[in-house]
Amino acid sequence: MAINTNPSSRRALLAAAAGGTVALVAESLARPLAARAHDADDVRLGGENVSASTTTLRSLGGSASVLAVESNQGPAIDAASGTSPAIRAVSDTEVAISAVSKQHVGIVGYGGDPGGSDPRTNLTGVMGQSHARPGVAGMSKSGEGVHASSETGSGVYAYCPAGFGLDAGSDSGIAVRAFSKKTGVQGITEGTFDFGANRDVVGVLGISRSVGGVGGNGIGVEGRSDTGIGVLGGGQVGVHGATGFPGGIGVEAKSETGPALHAIAVDPEGGARAIVAEGPVVFSSAGLGNLVGGKAKVTPGVALDDGSKVLITLMRNPGAQALTPYVEVTPGPAGTGFFRVHVPNARAAAVPFAYFVIS
């Protein structure tokens, strides 16, 4: 009779195998599994990926984004580069990079260490280049399309070798608006300016192509100030205004309360003159009148007060017996105030005269 030396039956073997499986599962739940080895051909999430060559993501069809990144707390993309651009994006037809922030800034670009101070001047936070379209385009429904600030340098630096360094347009608002505690807008030209030959070398140039309508014509350059100076000009020619339009105005000054134009000659003995005019001069406070019977009444169309001075020049001989003319001023606003001219013993029937009112 054969003796069975195997103490375990088939049923005992199956029970033992099941018990071993349960033990392995319990052990795996009790301790974390070992991390899977990182394959060099895979992109690992939540870890560091090191490569000596370019990693390319390409979409072969449709209008979907190649890469969509979203973050609820920190930056969606944090890019840094030691010597080259941190991010370089190219698109043939659509937008290369579209960044949206519901609470803060869409894109922030730093040149150098954001927390440090790098003395180099060739560090650029954001640079946009384009062959035909805008290099950088900023759009906003209510706020600033592009907001630029600097603690010591330029908030916005624009340069173009042949075209416009900065080109701004607006359909209904203000194309360029500048705030400063010192100088709002500064225009500098390094060319040689010649009034006769080269008028394009200008620090600040304002052009208006508006057609006259309700409210007046367009304005090339307008200067306003609540308390100070609206337009301040200095140098060889402080302010130069020119117009080639028939009936146009080179420089126009308006004021509701104070002087529209205030000219000061600081050193008259040195040749300084408050106003120098070359060519005919027209004043609305000057005009012609006609003396009849030695008397005339004139409403000059300008306001008259007790300090108004009226200069009279007779343009014909009033007669040998005529005495010195004199004027009586009746103060009043423009269109109401008037003055009377008297030439005692004037024998001529009618004597034309010129007047000039100085307030």
C-alpha positions as a printed Julia matrix, in Angstrom:
359×3 Matrix{Float64}:
   0.0     0.0     0.0
   1.43    3.35   -1.09
   1.89    5.98    1.59
   0.84    9.62    0.81
   3.76   11.82    1.94
   2.05   15.16    0.9
   0.18   16.42    3.96
  -1.89   18.92    1.92
  -4.81   18.01   -0.23
  -5.93   19.96   -3.37
  -8.47   21.85   -1.29
  -5.8    22.77    1.21
  -3.58   24.17   -1.57
  -6.38   26.42   -2.91
  -7.11   27.73    0.57
  -3.46   28.55    1.13
  -3.22   30.43   -2.2
  -6.28   32.54   -1.38
  -4.88   33.41    2.01
  -1.6    34.57    0.46
  -3.42   36.89   -1.95
  -5.35   38.5     0.87
  -2.11   39.06    2.78
  -0.51   40.78   -0.22
  -3.49   43.12   -0.67
  -3.48   44.0     3.02
   0.23   44.72    2.88
  -0.18   46.98   -0.15
  -2.9    48.94    1.62
  -0.77   49.34    4.73
   2.23   50.93    2.86
   2.44   53.14   -0.27
   3.45   51.58   -3.52
   6.92   52.34   -4.81
   7.04   55.2    -7.37
   7.08   54.03  -10.93
  10.34   54.65  -12.69
  10.18   57.86  -14.87
  10.47   57.11  -18.55
  12.55   59.7   -20.46
   9.96   59.73  -23.26
   7.08   60.73  -20.95
   6.13   64.1   -19.46
   5.71   63.67  -15.72
   3.01   65.7   -13.95
   3.75   67.09  -10.49
   7.47   66.59  -10.91
  10.54   67.84  -12.71
  11.2    67.09  -16.38
  14.77   67.57  -17.57
  15.71   67.56  -21.23
  18.55   68.86  -23.36
  16.33   69.3   -26.44
  13.02   70.96  -27.29
   9.72   69.43  -26.18
   7.13   69.96  -28.92
   3.33   69.84  -28.6
   1.49   69.96  -31.93
  -2.2    69.99  -32.8
  -2.88   68.51  -36.22
  -6.39   69.8   -36.81
  -9.29   71.85  -35.59
  -9.23   75.18  -33.76
  -8.55   73.81  -30.29
  -5.62   75.12  -28.28
  -2.43   73.1   -28.33
  -1.92   73.66  -24.6
  -4.54   74.77  -22.06
  -3.27   75.67  -18.6
  -5.5    76.74  -15.7
  -4.75   77.57  -12.09
  -7.09   78.58   -9.28
  -4.42   80.07   -6.99
  -0.95   80.67   -8.42
   0.23   81.62  -11.91
  -1.08   79.39  -14.7
   2.36   79.37  -16.34
   5.64   80.23  -14.62
   8.45   80.54  -17.15
  12.05   81.61  -16.57
  15.12   81.79  -18.76
  18.68   82.77  -18.0
  19.67   84.38  -21.31
  16.91   83.77  -23.88
  13.19   84.72  -23.95
  11.24   82.88  -21.28
   8.33   82.17  -23.66
   8.37   82.25  -27.44
   5.07   81.53  -29.18
   4.39   81.47  -32.92
   1.08   81.22  -34.73
   0.5    81.41  -38.48
  -3.08   82.68  -38.4
  -4.44   82.89  -34.84
  -3.29   84.34  -31.53
  -0.01   82.83  -30.33
  -0.74   83.27  -26.61
  -4.08   84.02  -25.0
  -3.94   84.71  -21.27
  -7.03   85.39  -19.14
  -7.15   86.26  -15.47
 -10.54   86.73  -13.82
  -9.12   88.52  -10.8
  -5.7    89.92  -11.68
  -3.31   90.56  -14.6
  -3.39   88.43  -17.74
   0.35   88.49  -18.44
   3.2    89.79  -16.28
   6.67   90.02  -17.77
   9.85   90.67  -15.78
  13.24   91.51  -17.18
  15.71   90.3   -14.59
  14.99   89.23  -11.03
  11.49   90.43  -10.0
  12.61   90.79   -6.39
  16.05   92.23   -7.05
  17.63   95.18   -8.8
  19.58   94.43  -11.94
  21.65   97.4   -13.18
  21.55   96.2   -16.8
  19.37   98.3   -19.1
  18.75   95.74  -21.84
  16.35   93.65  -19.77
  12.84   93.67  -21.22
   9.76   92.48  -19.36
   7.52   91.96  -22.38
   8.56   92.43  -26.0
   6.27   92.05  -28.99
   7.48   91.81  -32.58
   5.48   91.61  -35.76
   6.2    91.94  -39.47
   2.8    93.39  -40.39
   0.4    93.34  -37.44
   0.72   94.92  -33.96
   3.68   93.68  -31.94
   1.71   94.02  -28.73
  -2.05   94.59  -28.67
  -3.89   95.4   -25.47
  -7.68   95.53  -25.28
 -10.02   96.28  -22.43
 -13.76   96.82  -22.21
 -13.58   99.31  -19.34
 -10.03   99.59  -17.98
  -6.63  100.14  -19.56
  -5.82   98.18  -22.67
  -2.14   98.31  -21.77
  -0.95   99.53  -18.37
   2.72  100.34  -18.02
   4.51  101.75  -14.98
   8.06  102.34  -13.93
   9.59  103.57  -10.68
  12.57  105.33  -12.26
  12.62  104.68  -16.0
  10.02  104.91  -18.76
   6.58  103.41  -18.31
   6.34  102.84  -22.06
   9.28  103.04  -24.46
   8.41  102.93  -28.14
  10.95  103.05  -30.95
  10.67  102.79  -34.7
  13.54  103.51  -37.13
  11.31  104.95  -39.88
   7.64  104.84  -38.89
   5.79  105.85  -35.72
   7.39  105.13  -32.38
   3.97  105.24  -30.76
   0.74  105.21  -32.76
  -2.46  105.75  -30.8
  -6.01  106.06  -32.1
  -9.45  106.6   -30.62
 -12.91  106.75  -32.23
 -14.55  108.95  -29.61
 -12.23  109.35  -26.63
  -8.62  110.49  -26.18
  -5.91  108.72  -28.15
  -3.13  109.49  -25.68
  -3.65  110.66  -22.11
  -0.7   111.32  -19.85
  -0.63  112.03  -16.09
   2.43  113.23  -14.28
   3.31  115.26  -11.2
   5.93  116.98  -13.32
   5.58  116.64  -17.12
   2.6   115.0   -18.78
   4.01  114.69  -22.31
   7.56  115.4   -23.4
   8.64  115.43  -27.01
  12.33  115.48  -27.95
  13.85  115.66  -31.4
  17.55  115.39  -32.14
  17.39  116.55  -35.74
  18.22  120.0   -37.11
  15.07  122.07  -37.47
  14.8   124.53  -40.35
  11.63  126.55  -40.74
  12.17  126.87  -44.47
  13.3   123.38  -45.43
  12.53  120.76  -42.79
   9.35  120.99  -40.73
   9.17  117.27  -40.01
  11.78  117.35  -37.24
   9.34  118.17  -34.45
   9.29  117.21  -30.79
   5.49  117.05  -30.56
   3.29  117.12  -33.65
  -0.48  117.38  -33.5
  -2.6   116.9   -36.61
  -6.35  117.13  -36.9
  -8.18  116.07  -40.06
 -11.62  116.88  -38.69
 -14.05  118.87  -40.8
 -15.71  121.9   -39.23
 -19.15  121.22  -37.81
 -21.14  121.66  -34.64
 -18.86  122.73  -31.83
 -16.01  123.96  -34.05
 -13.14  122.43  -35.97
 -10.75  119.73  -34.94
  -7.7   120.59  -32.81
  -4.18  119.42  -33.55
  -2.74  120.22  -30.12
  -4.74  121.5   -27.15
  -3.3   122.57  -23.84
  -5.39  123.06  -20.71
  -4.6   123.72  -17.09
  -6.85  124.28  -14.09
  -4.34  126.4   -12.2
  -1.06  126.47  -14.14
  -0.05  126.83  -17.77
  -1.93  125.14  -20.59
   0.94  125.2   -23.1
   4.5   126.18  -22.21
   7.06  126.72  -24.93
  10.76  127.33  -24.51
  13.96  127.33  -26.5
  14.82  129.23  -29.65
  11.15  129.26  -30.68
   8.8   128.7   -27.77
   5.63  128.03  -29.72
   5.41  127.99  -33.5
   2.03  127.79  -35.15
   1.57  127.52  -38.9
  -1.35  126.81  -41.19
  -1.66  126.45  -44.94
  -5.44  126.32  -44.86
  -7.18  129.41  -46.32
  -8.51  131.38  -43.39
  -6.8   129.05  -40.93
  -5.21  130.08  -37.64
  -1.62  129.32  -36.7
  -2.08  129.78  -32.96
  -5.37  130.45  -31.17
  -5.71  131.38  -27.51
  -8.99  131.47  -25.57
  -9.83  132.31  -21.98
 -13.1   132.67  -20.07
 -11.75  134.71  -17.16
  -8.04  135.54  -17.45
  -5.79  136.63  -20.31
  -6.03  134.42  -23.37
  -2.43  135.3   -24.23
   0.07  136.59  -21.66
   3.4   137.73  -23.07
   6.26  138.87  -20.83
   9.53  140.5   -21.87
  11.9   139.62  -19.02
  14.78  141.83  -20.18
  13.53  144.72  -22.34
  16.89  146.48  -22.12
  18.54  143.41  -23.57
  16.25  143.4   -26.59
  13.43  141.22  -25.24
   9.98  142.06  -26.57
   6.67  140.79  -25.26
   5.12  140.67  -28.75
   6.8   141.09  -32.14
   4.61  140.97  -35.24
   5.78  140.89  -38.84
   3.12  141.76  -41.39
  -0.39  143.14  -41.05
  -2.05  142.96  -37.64
  -5.83  142.8   -37.13
  -7.53  143.61  -33.81
 -11.23  143.19  -33.17
 -11.03  146.21  -30.85
  -9.85  148.44  -33.69
 -11.95  149.87  -36.47
 -13.1   152.89  -38.46
 -15.73  155.52  -37.76
 -17.12  158.67  -39.38
 -17.24  162.05  -37.65
 -20.33  164.08  -38.65
 -20.74  167.56  -37.31
 -17.78  167.02  -35.04
 -19.43  164.11  -33.24
 -19.64  160.3   -33.54
 -20.94  157.37  -31.5
 -19.17  153.98  -31.76
 -20.12  150.6   -30.31
 -16.84  148.71  -30.79
 -18.12  145.21  -29.98
 -15.74  144.71  -27.06
 -16.41  145.21  -23.37
 -15.7   148.69  -22.0
 -15.02  149.69  -18.41
 -13.75  152.72  -16.54
 -10.17  151.71  -17.35
 -10.65  151.36  -21.11
  -8.39  153.5   -23.27
  -9.61  154.67  -26.68
  -7.08  155.99  -29.18
  -8.44  158.21  -31.98
  -6.71  159.16  -35.23
  -8.44  161.61  -37.6
  -7.89  160.6   -41.21
  -8.92  163.97  -42.76
  -8.43  167.62  -41.91
 -11.43  168.66  -39.76
 -10.75  172.34  -40.4
  -8.38  175.01  -39.22
 -10.58  175.97  -36.25
 -10.95  172.39  -34.9
  -9.83  171.74  -31.37
  -8.24  168.63  -29.87
 -10.53  165.55  -30.1
 -11.68  163.92  -26.9
 -13.63  160.74  -26.04
 -16.39  159.92  -23.56
 -16.62  156.22  -22.62
 -19.85  154.57  -21.46
 -18.92  151.23  -19.83
 -20.81  148.07  -20.68
 -20.38  144.5   -21.92
 -19.53  143.69  -25.52
 -22.24  145.02  -27.82
 -23.62  147.4   -25.17
 -20.72  149.62  -24.11
 -19.91  152.52  -26.43
 -17.9   155.72  -26.67
 -18.5   159.15  -28.2
 -15.92  161.13  -30.13
 -15.99  164.93  -30.0
 -14.02  167.35  -32.17
 -15.05  170.87  -31.18
 -15.26  173.46  -34.0
 -14.86  170.84  -36.72
 -15.81  172.47  -40.05
 -15.66  169.49  -42.38
 -19.01  167.81  -43.07
 -17.64  164.31  -42.52
 -14.29  163.22  -41.19
 -13.3   159.53  -41.14
 -11.29  158.35  -38.17
  -9.64  155.2   -36.83
  -9.93  153.97  -33.28
  -8.15  151.42  -31.12
  -9.6   150.29  -27.78
  -7.12  149.08  -25.16
  -8.46  147.66  -21.9
